[in-house]
Amino acid sequence: MANRPLIRGASLACALLVGGCAGWSTWDEERTVVVPEREVGADDYMVVSGDTMYSIAFRHQLDYRQLARWNGVGSDYLIFPGQVLRLKPAPGTEVARERYVTGEIESVGMDDVAIGKPRAIQPGSPAPRVPPAPEEPPQTAVGGYAWSWPTAGTVLRGFGKDGNRGLDLAGNDGQPILAAAPGRVVYSGNALKGYGELIIIKHDELFLSAYGYNARRHVKEGDVVTAGQPIATMGRGPENRPMLHFEIRRSGKPVNPANLLPAHTVSANGG
């Protein structure tokens, strides 16, 4: 009988020890440190868990294709935690295409580096003709699809107001969020600070659309969606009111969605 308290005490000590060890193990897992593959410079970004090439490009307002090319990433766009990506091209690899004349010296872009040093221009000779910039395809022609409003509601904050990169649309909790055009989901997660539960859809080689502040996401990366398909439900934004933050990016840069969407939207009540 005298041994029972000792046994119970030993059992309690073992239980506390096991519980403590489990706690330490969990704490260690949560504190897992990702070691960068090389030093992270001012113009670099280290990939963390949950990142995709699209989300990193979106965060830094870059074209995902350029970002991949600068870092030797293939067309599968596979990246890994700890990988350090350049956010700018390496010196001498991507160059300006402009030509200009200063005094009597024609400055040439580095795409002409094979020609050698800037070439002297004879006094009195006409300045070299500046080739026109290549024309980009008109926005309406890309993909051959029409944009539609991603949810019913009124515009709370327009493009450019207070630095807004898209439109903030008011609505109701749980209201359906719809794909604004057909495409493929290239990001579905919450790793981008300031967007909450975010979905990014790639529509073609130029356009992406983004849907932030969702309460729940109904699609995952790789899903193919059609225009008007429900992809999420409306959540609450920073002001704790139901809203959708909606962006359209062209070659990585925000554009005003109102220039692509139909002339007007409908109210949250369907009017």
Summary of the structure (lengths in Angstrom):
residues: 271
radius of gyration: 26.6
end to end distance: 80.6
largest distance: 114.8
contacts: 713
relative contact order: 0.13
helix: 21%
strand: 25%
